Amino acid sequence: MEGYNRRGSGAVSPAAIEHFRSHSPSGSERRKLSYHPTGEWEAPATNQDVPAGAFQVSKTKRILQVAVAVVYCLLAAGIVFGYAAIKPVLVEEGVYRDKCTQDELDEGVWVCYEQELRLNLMFTTAAVSTNVAALPIGTVLDRYGPRIASMVGCVFLTIGALFFAFAENIPFDAYIPAYLFLALGGPFVFISSFQLSNTFPQHSGLILALLTGAFDTSSAIFLMYRLIYQKTNGWFTPKKFFLLYLIVPAFILVVQLFIMPKDSYKTVGELVKAVESDDQAAEDEIEDEEQRTRRREHRESAASEVTTLLGAKGADKQQAAEEAKAEKSGVWGALHGQTALQQIKSPWFVLITLFTVVQMLRINYFVATVRTQATELLHSHSKAVQVNEFFDVALPLGGVISVPFIGLVLDHTSTPFVLGLLVAIATTIGILGVIPNAMWAAYANIILFVLYRPFYYTAVSDYSAKVFGFATFGKVYGLIICLAGLLNFIQQGLDALTHKTFHNDPIPVNIMLLSVAFVVGVVLVGFVMRKSYTMHRDKLVEEAEDAREVLMPDAPAEEVNREHGHQTYGTA
């Protein structure tokens, strides 16, 4: 968050403003970035439609706006990631059962090969679209504002719910487009809510944490539905659920029209500019002294409002804290100032992209196949059901529980340490995922997985912010996530390999993924550690060269200035 320095009538430190434009976001702000590939966007102001400052809206209404946003993000933002919970319902309802062979039907398998592939394709398509769609979502936000973007999300959610409700009556396969539209609708309403962190800038971290927690918890919507489905012995069919779910986009539409802001609230930097530049320029153009006085009083009043909005914490204090975080990272500013093309050609980009591709593939593959993997590893369908049910509960809880700890780790440790921790946890998860006939390993695997998933996404955005900077963040980080999302279609090949080549045994594929991830991770950590060391060394050399000679307190001037190359005597 850009800073505002309280000095007299509201004077601002230009250095502090420039500092916060270029520096890494705080931990809470990084949590925002972890779900938005285009990074922190600011809607361009136009003469006709300038975003309002939060102080122009009553505190009660701003609180209501934040609360409402948390509610609808909880109901819609990331429901497609509850796929593991709704998959058993779809299997019970016989979705894609017509893809099974007669032999498979005679054997009474829970889910057959072609059925599994088609169901997993439904999730894979949704996961890919969620990542890739963030780029056009950012464009819609910039051009039309959060209200229009949220309304677009409402349309997608409505189409997805209707497709699901009437899939059996539609002459084509409606399940995949249904899940796709649900996946597209979520990010539109979720990302549009980020600007609400400007309602209370001094509490922006808390607001973003609430929104992110709502996103993570939204995967529990399908879990709640599955529990009701099981309690009613299948009476509450998917058709009834998704027709009832139409209330959600209707609710979002109503609150967008009557409660939520049409345009994004001004960021702190925009407020400061408005106070320090626009009004000052207007004052200088006024010749009448009385009008100049009124203009000055208006500017000072606005400055007072901004000060109240920001709270007591000044920009200088924030700047010192951010500088300390940048120093700890070890890689801050590695490629700042370079063009996006130069950054993309660098090993910094190539290695983090490979790491992201492999890890995202592993994450989505596990979410899609958790029950089938557990069935084969534990050799028991009933135990696999227990593991699946535990996973359904742990996934949303893991995201919420891990949020505060992620911020602490990223803010107080170096980037090489964070990447090393990611590799260590991912490797442990991989090892636990190939241990057969061990319930403890299955549960431990899930616990680590649900904590690792949000940590991984946040760490990648943190790395991108620190290494590439925000000048090119949207392009570079967006490309990383888009490539990783597109390459998630490899999951279909992994499914085929597991079922056909290894006869449903998930261990060989898991070992392959573990090995590739470990090699890529070690190379990435080694590269970043070496660069961090050289950057630190170069900084020390530069500081030593720039240091001025200072006379020691009691050094004799004649000794200091004597000839024969000993002039450095008596200096420090």
Backbone hydrogen bonds, N-H to C=O, Kabsch-Sander energy under -0.5 kcal/mol:
donor,donor_aa,acceptor,acceptor_aa,energy
6,R,4,Y,-0.6
7,R,5,N,-1.0
10,G,7,R,-1.4
11,A,7,R,-2.5
17,I,13,S,-2.0
18,E,14,P,-2.6
19,H,15,A,-2.3
20,F,16,A,-2.3
21,R,17,I,-1.4
22,S,18,E,-1.2
22,S,19,H,-0.6
23,H,19,H,-1.9
30,R,26,S,-2.0
31,R,27,G,-1.4
32,K,28,S,-1.0
33,L,29,E,-1.7
34,S,30,R,-2.0
35,Y,32,K,-1.6
36,H,33,L,-2.1
39,G,36,H,-2.3
41,W,39,G,-0.7
46,T,49,D,-0.9
56,Q,53,G,-1.8
57,V,54,A,-2.0
62,R,58,S,-2.1
63,I,59,K,-2.3
64,L,60,T,-2.2
65,Q,61,K,-2.5
66,V,62,R,-2.2
67,A,63,I,-2.5
68,V,64,L,-2.7
69,A,65,Q,-2.2
70,V,66,V,-2.2
71,V,67,A,-1.9
72,Y,68,V,-2.6
73,C,69,A,-2.1
74,L,70,V,-1.9
75,L,71,V,-1.3
76,A,72,Y,-1.3
77,A,73,C,-1.8
78,G,73,C,-0.5
79,I,76,A,-0.6
81,F,78,G,-1.5
82,G,79,I,-2.1
83,Y,80,V,-0.8
85,A,82,G,-1.3
86,I,82,G,-1.5
87,K,83,Y,-2.3
90,L,86,I,-2.1
91,V,87,K,-2.4
92,E,88,P,-2.5
93,E,89,V,-2.1
94,G,91,V,-1.4
95,V,90,L,-2.6
97,R,94,G,-2.0
99,K,96,Y,-1.6
100,C,97,R,-1.7
105,L,101,T,-2.0
106,D,102,Q,-2.5
107,E,103,D,-1.9
108,G,104,E,-0.8
109,V,104,E,-1.5
116,E,112,C,-2.6
117,L,113,Y,-2.3
118,R,114,E,-2.3
119,L,115,Q,-2.4
120,N,116,E,-2.5
121,L,117,L,-2.0
122,M,118,R,-1.5
123,F,119,L,-1.4
124,T,120,N,-3.0
125,T,121,L,-2.7
126,A,122,M,-1.5
127,A,123,F,-2.8
128,V,124,T,-2.6
129,S,125,T,-2.4
130,T,126,A,-2.1
131,N,127,A,-1.4
132,V,128,V,-2.6
133,A,129,S,-2.6
134,A,131,N,-0.8
135,L,132,V,-1.2
137,I,133,A,-2.2
138,G,134,A,-2.0
139,T,135,L,-1.5
140,V,136,P,-2.3
141,L,137,I,-2.5
142,D,138,G,-2.4
143,R,139,T,-2.1
144,Y,140,V,-3.0
145,G,140,V,-0.7
145,G,141,L,-1.6
147,R,262,K,-1.2
148,I,144,Y,-0.5
149,A,145,G,-1.9
150,S,146,P,-2.5
151,M,147,R,-2.1
152,V,148,I,-2.3
153,G,149,A,-1.9
154,C,150,S,-2.1
155,V,151,M,-2.0
156,F,152,V,-2.1
157,L,153,G,-2.6
158,T,154,C,-2.3
159,I,155,V,-2.4
160,G,156,F,-2.7
161,A,157,L,-2.4
162,L,158,T,-2.4
163,F,159,I,-2.6
164,F,160,G,-2.1
165,A,161,A,-2.4
166,F,162,L,-2.2
167,A,164,F,-0.9
169,N,166,F,-1.2
170,I,166,F,-0.8
170,I,167,A,-0.7
174,A,172,F,-0.9
178,A,174,A,-2.0
179,Y,175,Y,-2.4
180,L,176,I,-2.2
181,F,177,P,-2.6
182,L,178,A,-1.8
183,A,179,Y,-2.0
184,L,180,L,-1.9
185,G,181,F,-2.4
186,G,182,L,-1.6
188,F,184,L,-1.1
189,V,185,G,-1.6
190,F,186,G,-2.3
191,I,187,P,-2.7
192,S,188,F,-1.1
193,S,190,F,-1.4
194,F,191,I,-1.4
196,L,193,S,-1.8
197,S,194,F,-2.2
198,N,195,Q,-1.8
199,T,196,L,-1.8
202,Q,309,L,-0.8
203,H,200,F,-2.5
204,S,201,P,-1.5
207,I,203,H,-2.2
208,L,204,S,-2.6
209,A,205,G,-2.1
210,L,206,L,-2.3
211,L,207,I,-2.3
212,T,208,L,-2.6
213,G,209,A,-2.7
214,A,210,L,-2.1
215,F,211,L,-2.1
216,D,212,T,-2.4
217,T,213,G,-2.5
218,S,214,A,-1.5
219,S,216,D,-1.0
220,A,217,T,-2.5
221,I,218,S,-1.7
223,L,219,S,-0.6
224,M,220,A,-2.6
225,Y,221,I,-2.0
226,R,222,F,-2.5
227,L,223,L,-2.2
228,I,224,M,-2.0
229,Y,225,Y,-2.8
230,Q,226,R,-2.5
231,K,227,L,-2.3
232,T,228,I,-2.0
233,N,230,Q,-1.1
234,G,229,Y,-3.1
235,W,232,T,-1.3
237,T,235,W,-1.9
241,F,237,T,-2.4
242,F,238,P,-2.8
243,L,239,K,-1.8
244,L,240,K,-2.0
245,Y,241,F,-2.1
246,L,242,F,-0.6
246,L,243,L,-0.7
247,I,244,L,-1.7
248,V,245,Y,-2.0
250,A,246,L,-1.5
251,F,247,I,-2.7
252,I,248,V,-2.5
253,L,249,P,-2.3
254,V,250,A,-2.1
255,V,251,F,-2.4
256,Q,252,I,-2.0
257,L,253,L,-1.7
258,F,254,V,-1.9
259,I,255,V,-2.5
260,M,255,V,-3.0
266,K,52,A,-2.9
271,L,267,T,-2.2
272,V,268,V,-2.6
273,K,269,G,-2.4
274,A,270,E,-2.4
275,V,271,L,-2.0
276,E,272,V,-3.0
277,S,273,K,-2.8
278,D,273,K,-1.3
279,D,274,A,-1.5
281,A,277,S,-2.7
282,A,278,D,-2.3
283,E,279,D,-2.4
284,D,280,Q,-2.0
285,E,281,A,-1.2
286,I,282,A,-0.6
286,I,283,E,-1.0
292,R,288,D,-2.3
293,T,289,E,-2.3
294,R,290,E,-2.2
295,R,291,Q,-2.7
296,R,292,R,-2.5
297,E,293,T,-2.6
298,H,294,R,-2.4
299,R,295,R,-2.3
300,E,296,R,-2.5
301,S,297,E,-2.3
302,A,298,H,-2.5
303,A,299,R,-2.4
304,S,300,E,-2.1
305,E,301,S,-2.1
306,V,302,A,-2.5
307,T,303,A,-2.5
308,T,304,S,-2.4
309,L,305,E,-2.3
310,L,306,V,-2.3
311,G,307,T,-1.6
314,G,312,A,-0.6
315,A,4,Y,-0.7
318,Q,314,G,-1.8
319,Q,315,A,-3.1
320,A,316,D,-2.2
321,A,317,K,-1.9
322,E,318,Q,-2.5
323,E,319,Q,-2.4
324,A,320,A,-1.8
325,K,321,A,-1.8
326,A,322,E,-2.5
327,E,323,E,-2.2
328,K,324,A,-2.0
329,S,325,K,-1.7
330,G,326,A,-0.9
332,W,326,A,-0.6
333,G,466,K,-2.6
334,A,331,V,-1.8
335,L,467,V,-2.4
338,Q,335,L,-1.7
343,Q,339,T,-2.2
344,I,340,A,-2.6
345,K,341,L,-1.6
346,S,343,Q,-1.1
349,F,343,Q,-0.6
349,F,346,S,-0.6
350,V,346,S,-2.0
351,L,347,P,-2.5
352,I,348,W,-1.3
353,T,349,F,-2.3
354,L,350,V,-2.3
355,F,351,L,-2.4
356,T,352,I,-2.3
357,V,353,T,-2.7
358,V,354,L,-2.3
359,Q,355,F,-2.4
360,M,356,T,-2.7
361,L,357,V,-1.9
362,R,358,V,-2.3
363,I,359,Q,-2.5
364,N,360,M,-2.5
365,Y,361,L,-2.1
366,F,362,R,-2.1
367,V,363,I,-2.2
368,A,364,N,-2.0
369,T,365,Y,-1.3
370,V,366,F,-0.8
373,Q,369,T,-2.8
374,A,370,V,-1.9
375,T,371,R,-2.4
376,E,372,T,-1.6
377,L,373,Q,-2.6
378,L,374,A,-2.6
379,H,375,T,-0.9
380,S,375,T,-0.7
384,A,380,S,-1.7
385,V,381,H,-2.0
386,Q,382,S,-1.7
387,V,383,K,-2.4
388,N,384,A,-2.6
389,E,385,V,-2.5
390,F,386,Q,-2.2
391,F,387,V,-2.4
392,D,388,N,-2.3
393,V,389,E,-1.3
394,A,390,F,-2.6
395,L,391,F,-2.5
397,L,393,V,-1.3
398,G,394,A,-3.1
399,G,395,L,-1.3
400,V,396,P,-1.4
401,I,397,L,-2.9
402,S,398,G,-2.1
403,V,399,G,-0.8
403,V,400,V,-0.5
406,I,402,S,-2.3
407,G,403,V,-1.6
408,L,404,P,-1.6
409,V,405,F,-2.3
410,L,406,I,-2.5
411,D,407,G,-2.0
412,H,408,L,-1.5
413,T,409,V,-0.9
415,T,329,S,-2.3
418,V,414,S,-2.2
419,L,415,T,-2.6
420,G,416,P,-2.4
421,L,417,F,-2.5
422,L,418,V,-2.2
423,V,419,L,-2.4
424,A,420,G,-2.3
425,I,421,L,-2.6
426,A,422,L,-2.8
427,T,423,V,-2.4
428,T,424,A,-2.1
429,I,425,I,-2.6
430,G,426,A,-2.2
431,I,427,T,-2.2
432,L,428,T,-2.5
433,G,429,I,-1.6
434,V,431,I,-1.5
435,I,432,L,-1.0
437,N,377,L,-2.9
442,A,438,A,-1.6
443,Y,439,M,-2.5
444,A,440,W,-2.6
445,N,441,A,-2.4
446,I,442,A,-1.8
447,I,443,Y,-2.4
448,L,444,A,-2.4
449,F,445,N,-2.2
450,V,446,I,-2.7
451,L,447,I,-1.2
452,Y,448,L,-2.5
453,R,449,F,-2.5
455,F,451,L,-1.0
456,Y,452,Y,-3.1
457,Y,453,R,-2.0
458,T,454,P,-2.2
459,A,455,F,-2.5
460,V,456,Y,-2.0
461,S,457,Y,-1.5
462,D,458,T,-2.2
463,Y,459,A,-2.6
464,S,460,V,-2.2
465,A,461,S,-2.2
466,K,462,D,-2.3
467,V,463,Y,-2.7
468,F,464,S,-2.1
469,G,464,S,-1.1
469,G,465,A,-0.6
472,T,469,G,-0.5
476,V,472,T,-2.7
477,Y,473,F,-2.3
478,G,473,F,-0.8
478,G,474,G,-1.1
479,L,475,K,-1.9
480,I,476,V,-2.0
481,I,477,Y,-2.4
482,C,478,G,-2.5
483,L,479,L,-2.6
484,A,480,I,-2.2
485,G,481,I,-2.6
486,L,482,C,-2.8
487,L,483,L,-2.4
488,N,485,G,-1.2
489,F,486,L,-1.5
490,I,487,L,-1.7
491,Q,488,N,-2.1
492,Q,489,F,-1.5
493,G,489,F,-0.6
493,G,490,I,-0.7
494,L,490,I,-1.9
495,D,491,Q,-2.4
496,A,492,Q,-2.1
497,L,493,G,-2.6
498,T,494,L,-2.6
499,H,495,D,-2.5
500,K,496,A,-2.8
501,T,496,A,-0.7
501,T,497,L,-0.7
502,F,497,L,-1.9
504,N,498,T,-2.3
505,D,498,T,-0.6
505,D,502,F,-1.6
510,N,506,P,-2.3
511,I,507,I,-2.5
512,M,508,P,-2.2
513,L,509,V,-2.5
514,L,510,N,-2.5
515,S,511,I,-2.6
516,V,512,M,-2.4
517,A,513,L,-2.5
518,F,514,L,-2.3
519,V,515,S,-2.3
520,V,516,V,-2.5
521,G,517,A,-2.5
522,V,518,F,-2.6
523,V,519,V,-2.2
524,L,520,V,-2.4
525,V,521,G,-2.7
526,G,522,V,-2.6
527,F,523,V,-2.4
528,V,524,L,-2.6
529,M,525,V,-2.5
530,R,526,G,-2.1
531,K,527,F,-2.4
532,S,528,V,-2.6
533,Y,529,M,-2.1
534,T,530,R,-2.4
535,M,531,K,-2.6
536,H,532,S,-2.1
537,R,533,Y,-2.5
538,D,534,T,-2.7
539,K,535,M,-1.9
540,L,536,H,-2.0
541,V,537,R,-2.2
542,E,538,D,-2.4
543,E,539,K,-2.5
544,A,540,L,-2.3
545,E,541,V,-2.3
546,D,542,E,-1.8
547,A,543,E,-0.9
552,M,570,G,-3.0
555,A,552,M,-1.6
560,V,556,P,-2.2
561,N,557,A,-2.3
562,R,559,E,-0.6
566,H,563,E,-0.7
569,Y,566,H,-1.8
571,T,568,T,-1.6
572,A,550,V,-2.0
